[in-house]
């Protein structure tokens, strides 16, 4: 990846940044603001990291992945590489880095003495599902960004609000108990919220990610809508993107 090129530690820097990010948030929330609850059935730090690590992958796909054709425009114009292949290769390289962070997560999980059970089998399944969905998202949005740079800027602008509003730093159940049930209903269609919740269900709450039929059904609807949109956009614009770039 470009951001690791020329550095002495190379790809290690791709993991260093999120690790520093995790430590800072842990210190600010659990130590500074006392956000962790002593009555919880699991350590707050494990809960926090279980949401942050998948977010790092999704954040990259939402910002850089949605503009990947501009980033690697030479592959489009000179090599004539398939547009979908560019998105897929970027998605895969980003997922590999994220897999290293998941290994670190399991080390933290074991260090806290949490149980190894059947629910953990969901983690690799969810990683594969996350890869498929966000690869489709990248193929869809990167072509729209290729046609319009404004669309790419919009995706980058929405990345930070998505982080704060998707339940990464707070439990989504708080919305319902605080009288914001309408917001909780909207979040049912947020794929970021789905994956963050699903990983936390597997690691902390010991639930299957399909146990909530409404939440899972909403994700399936978003998945299908993204797939259909990707196919339609690819058919109409994949030949025009290289001319615009």
N, C-alpha and C positions, 0 to 999 in steps of 0.2 A: 504494500500500500504506500501511496505517495508520502504520507506524513511520517513514515518510519524510515524512509530512504535517506541514507547518509549519516544517520545517527549511529554512535558506537554500539549502543544497546539494541538498536534495531527495533524489532517487533515488541520487545519488552516494554517500550514506552507506551504502547497501546494498552497495556494492562496497568501500568503505573498510574496513569491519569484517573481511571475510575476507582482504583484502590484509594488514592488520596481523597477523592470525592466522597467515598463511603466513610472514611475515617473522620472527615470534617463534619459530615452530617450526623454521624453517631455522636461525636463530642458535643455538637451544638444542641441536638435534640434530647439525647439521654442524659448527658452530664449537665449541660447548660440549662435546658428548659425542663428537665425531669419528665420527658414525655413517656418514658417507659413505665409500665405498671407492675408493681411488685406482685400483684395478684394474678397476672397472666399465666397461662399454662405453658408458655414458651418464652425464651429470652427475647427482649425487644430488639436486640441487635440482629438476631437471626431473622426476625420478622422484617426488619428494615432492609437488610441485605437481600432477602428473597424477593423484594420488590424492586430494588435499585438495579440489580444485575440484569434482569430482562429488559429494564428500561433503557440501559445503555445501548443494547442492540436495537431496540425499537426507535430510540432517538436518532441513531445513525441512519437508520433506514428512512425515517421521516424527513430528516433534513438533507443529508448528503445523498442518500439513496434516491430521493425524489428528483435530484438534479445530477445524477451520475453521468448522463450523456454529455453534459457540458464539461464535466470533470475529465472525461476520457473521450473528448470529441475526435481525437486523432484515430481512435479505433473505428469511429463511424465514417470519417471522411477518407482516410488513407488505407486502412486495413479492410474496410467494409465488413466489420464484425457484426453478427446479428445483434440487433438492439436488445432483445430479451436476454441474450447471453451475457451482455455487459452487466445488466442488472443482477443476473444470477451469480456471476462471478464475484461481484462486489458483496452481495448478500452472503455468499458462502465464506468469503474471507473475513467478513465482520462476525459471522457466527463462530468461526474458529477461535477468534479472540475471546468472544463471549463464553465459549466452552471452557476456556482456561479459568475465567472468573467463576464459573459454576463449580469447577474443581476446588477452588479456594473456598467457595460457599460450603461445600461438603466437609472441608477441613474444619471450618468454623462450626458447622452443625455437629460434627463428632466431638470437637473440643468442649462443647457445652453439654455433652452427654445425652443428646437427644436420641430417641429410639430409631433404629433402622427397621423399617417396616414395608409392607406391600405398597403403601401409598407413594413411596419414593420412585416407583417404576413410572409414575406419571411424568417425572422431570424430563427424561429423554424424549418421551412422546410429545410433550408440550414444546420442547425445543424444535422438534421436526415440524410440528404444526405452526409454530411461530415463524420458522424459516419459510414455509410454503406461503403463508398469508402475506408476510412482509415482502417476499420476493414478488408476488403478484402486485402488491401495492407499489413497489419500486418500478416495475415494468409499466404500470399504468401512469403513475405521476411523472416519471422521468420523460416520457414522451410528451405529456402535456407541458412540462417545463421546457422541453426542447422546442416546442412550438411557441411558447410564451415565457420569457424570462420572469415576467411578473408573477406567474404561477409558482415558479421556483422560489421566489422571494417570499411569497405567501406561506409556503410550506415551512420555510426557515423561521418566519415570524411566529407561526403557530406552535413551534416546538416547545418553547418555554411555558406558555399557558397550558399546554397539554400536560406538562410535567406536574404543575401545581394543582390541576383540576381533576386528575385521573385516579386519585386515591393512592398515590405512591408513598406519600408521607403521612396519610391518615387512613383510618378504617372507614370504608364506605358505609358501614352500618350507622355511623354517626349522623349521616345525612337524614336518615329516616327518623331517628330518635330526636333530632333537632328541628323537625318540622320542615325539612327540605326533601320530602319524598319525591317531588317532581324532578329534582336534580338527580336523585338516585335512579329514577326511571330513565332519564336521558343517558346516564352512564352505562345502562344496560347495553347500549349500542356502541360503546366505546371499546375498540379492540385492545387498547392499552390497558384499560381497567380489567378486561377479561383475563388477559395473560398474567398481569400482576396478581390478581385475585387467585387465579388457578395455581400459580407456583406457590403462593402462600398457603392455599388449601392443602397442597401436597406435602409441604415441609412443616407447617405449623399447626394448621387446624385439622389435619388428618381427614380430609374429605376428597371425594372424586370430583374432578372438574365438571362433570356432567350431572352432578347431583341436583343442581338447581336448574330445572328444565326451562324456566323462563329466560334466565341469563344465558344458558347454553344455546337456546333457540334463537335469541337475538344475535348472538355471535355467528351462528350458522347463516342467518339472514344477511349479515354484513359480509360474510365470507363469499356467499353466492353472488351478492351484488358487486363485490370487488372483482370476482372472476369474470362475470358477464361484461362489466365495464372495461376490464383489461382487454378482453378479446375484441370488443367493438372498437376501442381506441386503436389497438394495434393494427387491425385491418384497415382502418381509415387513414392513419397518419404515419405508419412506419416507413413509407417511401418518401414522405415529405420532410421528415426530421433532418436527414442529411443535407438537404438543400438549405434549410434554415440555419443549421449549425455552421 
